[in-house]
Every structure is written in structure tokens, then in C-alpha cells.
Amino acid sequence: MMRANYKEFFQVIKRIFAMRSAKASFLFAVSKVVVDIIGVILPAAFGNSLHMISTVLLLLTLSFWLWSVILVGKMSESDQSEQQRIKELNRIIGVLPFVSLGCVVFTSLAEFVFLGQNAEMNLIQTIVMNMCMLGFIITIGECVGIAYRSLTIRRTKSTNGILKVLGVMFIVWTLLVFMDSITSSVEESFFAIIGTFSFLWVFIRLRKIQWLNSLSRSGKISILWRAGLCIFVCMIMSGIMSGNTEANQSGIRYTFPGLALTLAFIFSITGAALSRLSISILFSLPTAQFIDRRNYEVESLIELNRLALSETSIETIVETIMYRAVEATKAHAAWCEALDPNSPEYIVLASVNLNDEHIAWFHRFSEFEEKVLRSKEQILLPNLDDDKELAYLTKFPKPLARSVLAAPLFSGAKRVAMLILVKQEQYGFQNDDLRLISAFQHNVKIAFDNARLLKESLENERIKKELSVASSIQQNLLPQKIPDIEGFDINIKCIPAAEVGGDYYDFVRLKNNKWCLIVGDVSGKGIPAAFYMAHVKGIVFTLAGMAESPYDFLCKVNTALYGNMERHTYITMSACMFDTDNKQLIIARAGHCPTFLKQSRAVAVLTPRGLGIGLAGESMFTKSLQELSVPYNEGDIAYFFTDGVSEAKNMVNDEFGYEPVLDVLRSLTDSASSSDINEIIMEQLLHFTEKAPQHDDITSVVVRCLSDKDTLQELISYPILQQ
Amino acid sequence: MSQNFEINRANKGNIDFIKIKGYLDAHTAQVLERTIEELVKDGRVKIVVNFRDLEYISSAGLGVFMVFIEEIRNGGGDIKLVELKPKVFTVFDLLGFPMLFDILQHEEEALHKFQTN
């Protein structure tokens, strides 16, 4: 750690050296050495003036160096966080005693070696003493750095005032000191007044040090130790530096009269700042643990909130809350297990300091499992030694637990997991812990709920996408274009209730090459119905070309499907062959809705017998199925539909029924085209249902038999429509 | 949905009466299916379903009666449907159910038929 401190210290020195003023200071230092050397070599050449120049250069070196130190302090104020600055301060405080002691020891050693030699200094002495001087300047810089930083870690209204007063005091002191070293006219008591005033000024004015509160207990103790050592060193130093010159004709004050007094001043200021810090820390130490804990709680809750917003994995949430809870309550071990209401088995989601075997031991005693591990609310067992049944947990090869805190974790109203914290000491958990855990419980509930919702919405999104793909696939299974069947004008409207449905219509050519319209409906709706619809499409496609007639076709379809579907599924289907040669419609109906036929003014409801497809085997189906031949004339209209039309419901659950459609058909004028008619029927339907949701797929087919005139018109108008 | 549907069960000797009420659609059909399944599992295969209070039946609801009919008839029993409202009967009729099931006016009729067979 010390090494890291020195590294940090040299980094700070390096940063100071990077400043232009520091380089200037270095130049002044070098010039001072040169001047001193000239003084040694040519002692009589310039007389007292050399001594003057040397002192001025020393002052310049010192002031430029201090200026750099303050600049660096300012820089870190702007580009480092408060935490980083506190850390840096702590490190500099840690290094100061060693640097200053090192300087003093080195200087004293040098004095001792040179002691007794003639008063005139030789070359080596001059260089060594100048090095000592540089060391002292750096030490002074250090001290100023500490004082400045401790004053500016968190600036307040009064910070600048304090700094200004200190600056003035320091300049006055230094000038006096150097004037004194030249003229010896200043009274000692004068220094004492300025020194004491500055000490008290810093000690009293350095009040706003709330930043100490943001430190953890261990951080505070670390600063306290270092500051203590530093204060001790500062006291010794200011003592040494301000020692009476008259009494002893040696010592640092004697060798470096100006610097020593400056050091004495700066040490007392630094000492004042550090004393104030230390006292504040000492007073805040008893509450430090409490504050630490509060800080940790806040931090944990922020973390949990963050998780609640972003995390979808229940495991991660559980793990985080467990580690947070262990850290906050200082529990020795903990685990979190998932609960499955349908099974007595438990699944360990995460654990600290416990293996599966240990956890199994907790589960061994069923009453404990029932009461604690399946508790519906927080439960605290403060002392397991009291409980004969549970005392085994305190004995196990090594004690597993002496106090237990268990809390259920909820998602919505559902208990999904248990968090169990254990301590190996009696009465290990306090009320505070219970309160904290319930705060965690709330947050975890939010996190779980959010995770669930997020997952659900993602899942929904996925299903939606797949359904839209399925929907477009199903749309493609239906004929993309109604074939041109000579003499017929056909319009179809198909509106699924959901993305996919069970309604089906198609045009196929039978064995005799005649067109046949098929309208079908798979029982049920949604995805299962859609699957069967696709299946039916395949079968219809395969069998149509082999069927002689609608009757034959439906029988073949039934034979193919009977026994190959779920038992409760069936299909209703109508087939209508357009026999244009004999001018008749051949209609068969397998359990499907009736066909409406309008001939001249009358509308008939055609319901030939027939079982739904898939309800009965071949023999019964064929026996029951009837086929109708209906001769048609120009202007006749046949209407096919699925129960989505007749069973459409309005807001009060009334059914649309057959009548409205029959009315539409009865009241038609001859000129209405199939699409007009279908439009009218759909309008009626919409008008009826209003805003009621559509329950079933709707398929509505209008077949209009054209007069020759119509056919002609159609042929003529066709190219025009194309434009 | 399911609160719109109710099933009441009663039995006379080896004949079970199921009275259904409300709306029988894809959702509620499962409830009825479970009821019939339980009976069939216990070997009770003479079942009379009373439709007097049934307001509506969907295509999925109709399918329920197809699920067990084969098993029941193989076991020497039957499902007889009684007291269908005209609207409900139309749905059965369109599908050709009268050809597959005994659809009767009253419970007594069904009881009588079971006893004489």
C-alpha cells in the first residue's frame, strides 16, 4: 500500500512538474545553486549582494512551486470526482510524514557531517544544502497541497474567503521571515501572533466538511490514522523549525533560517486543517456504521430499481438481491430457492457460503420447512439454540445457523421464491434488517413483475409476428382470383375473426371438367381450425379431379378425413357444381349452412340432407347425403355462406339469422351485380352487429346467373374497366 | 366465459342426467367434456343430456358429443339429447345430428328408451 502511495505521490509531483510555473520554479532553483556556487568560488567578488540574490531566487522558487501546487489542486477540482479527490488527499496525507521526516533526517545528517568544519561553505556543502532546500520546498508544497485540498474538496460560500486570508497571512509571514533573515529586526512574538491567528483561523473556519459523511467507516478510519501521524509530524516539525536560534547555534533553523520558519508556519496550518478533520471524523465514527448501512441500502435499492427496469432474468434478480441482502445484514450465509406450488421439491437459485448438502440439512426437519422455508411472510428465528427441534442446525459438523431470517419473494400475488439469510451467532438479525429486507421484497416484486411483463410482451410480439405470417399464408391458400365461369357473376367476401380462421372456399374442376364451388367451415376457430383448413385444402385439391359430382366429391373428402381428425373436430361443407351444359346447379351439403336460391321473386332455402364431414364413417355418410339439381335461369341468384353470417351477434347477443339476407335477396333489382349484392348483405350485417366483436369467420358468396345480355355487357365493359 | 355455463348432474339407477345451462362454446365445451369423461371412466355410459336451459351452442360445443359416443356405444350405452330449443335443434339438425343421436322431447322418453333396450 505504501508503494502505491508513493506512486500516487510521484504522480502528483509529475503533474505539478508539467505546469509551466513549476518549470520556472525549477529554473530559479538552478540559478540559485549557480549563484551560491559563484559565492563559494569567488567569496569576495560581489559581497553581500550575492546573498541577497540567492534569497530572492529562493523566494521565487518557493512561490512558483506553491503556485503550481495550487494550480494542480484547482485542476483536479475540475476534472476529478469528489471521491477521487478525497482518495488523492488521503494518499498525500499518508506520504507527507515520510517526505518531511526524510528531509529533516537528511539535512540533520548533512549538518552533522559538516559540523565543526570552517564556517565558510565549500562546493559540496553548497550543493548538498541546496538539495536539502529543494526537499523542503517540495515538503512545503505538499503541506500547502493538503491544506488547499482539504479546504476545497467541497467548496462552500466561505471557502474563497478562508483561502484569501490564508494566502495573505502566508505572504506576510514569508516576507517577514526573509526580511528578518536579512535584517534581523522582527520580533519573535510577531511571528507567534501571525502563526497562532492562522492556526485558529483554519481550525475554526474549516467547518463545512460534510464530504466526510460520504466516506465509508473504513475510509474514515484510514484518513484518521494518516492524519494523526501527519499531525504528530507537523507538531514536531513546527517545533524543530521554530526552535530558538539564539539558544543553539545549529539545527535546521540555523542552516535555513527563512525556509525553516516558512515550514513552521505551513506545518502549523496543515496541522490545524488535519486536526479539524480528525476531530470531525472522531465525532462521526460512532454513527459511521449506521451511515454506511444507510448508504448501502440506498445504493442497493438503486441497483434493484435499475434491475427492475432492465433485467428480464429472474435468476439475475434473485442473485443480486441475495448478495445485496447478505452484504447489508452481514449475514454469514444465504440461499434463495424457487417455490413450485405443485411440487414439494425445491430448486436452489443461488447460494452464498452454503452447498447443496447444507441446504438439504435445513430441509430435513419438515416443521422448519413448513414454518420457515414456506412462510408466507417474513419470519425471524433469533436463536435456534432455544428450539430443541432445530438445535441440530447449530451442531452439524460445523454450526450452520444460530439465527435465521426468511422472506418470501413475490411476483404479483404469487410467492415465487424464498430468501433465507443465516448467521452463526444468536440474535444476529435486528429489526433494522427486517425493515431492509421488506424494502428489498417490494423492489424485487416490482423487478419480477416487470420481468414477467417484459417477457410476456416480447412473447406476444413474437406470436403476433408469427400469426401475421400465418395469416398471409392462409390468405394464399384461398383462391387469389375468382375463375371466369361462363354465364356466372360471382363475388366472395371472406373476413376472418382473428388472424387465422377455419373458413374455407375454393373453386375446383371435377372429373367432368366442370367448375365446382366449395364453401367449408372447420369447427372451432383460431389456429387449430386454420391447421385443419390447410389440411382440407390439400385433400380437396387432390380429390376434386377424381370426383364425378358434388355428392361423390363430399363422400371422398369424408372418407379421407374421417378418423384422421381429433374426435371433436368436424368440417361442414357445401359443394355446388356449375353444369352450364344442362343449365343447372348441382348442390350437395355436408352439414353446412343452407343455400339460398332466388328464382324470379321467390327465395328458397335449400337444405339437402347431409352429415358434417368427419362425423360418421363412409357408409353412414354416403347414405345420409343428398344431392340437389336445380335448373337455373337468367337472373337467378344462389347465396352460400358460413355460420359466421347467420350467427353474427349484436351487442345484446341477438343473432343475425337468415331473414335479413333473405330480405335483401327478395328485394333485389335485376341490375344489381354480385358484388353489389354482397356489399348490401355485408352492410346489413355491419349495421346489425354495430360495435360487437366478430366471433366467427365470415364467408359470404353471391352467385348470379347472367342473362345473355349481361354476359355480352360484361364482355364489352371488361376492357373499359381495365383502364 | 365459463360463468355463463353451468352443469347439473343427477342420476336415476344406472342412468345419468346432465343438465346444461347457458352458453356452450369452445371454452365451456371443455367443462362438459370433463364431466362426460368422468362418467365414462366410471363405466356409466347411459347418459341423458338435458338442453332445456341451453341458450346457445357453437360448432366446438357440438364436437363434445362426438368425442365419447363411439366408446359409449361400444360399452352398451348411449347419449340421448332431450328438450332442445328450436334454435339449438336447428344447429344440430343442419349438421345431421338427428341421424347420429337420439334427440327426444322429454327425459321420460329417454329413460323409457334406456329401460326398454
Interface residues (C-beta under 8 A of the other chain):
Chain A: D521 S523 G524 K525 R567 H568 T569 Y570 T572 G591 H592 C593 P594 T607 R609 G610 L611 G612 L615 A616 M620 S624 D643 E647 E655 D696
Chain B: A26 A29 E33 S58 S59 A60 L62 G63 V64 M66 V67 E70 K87 L94 L95 G96 M99 L100
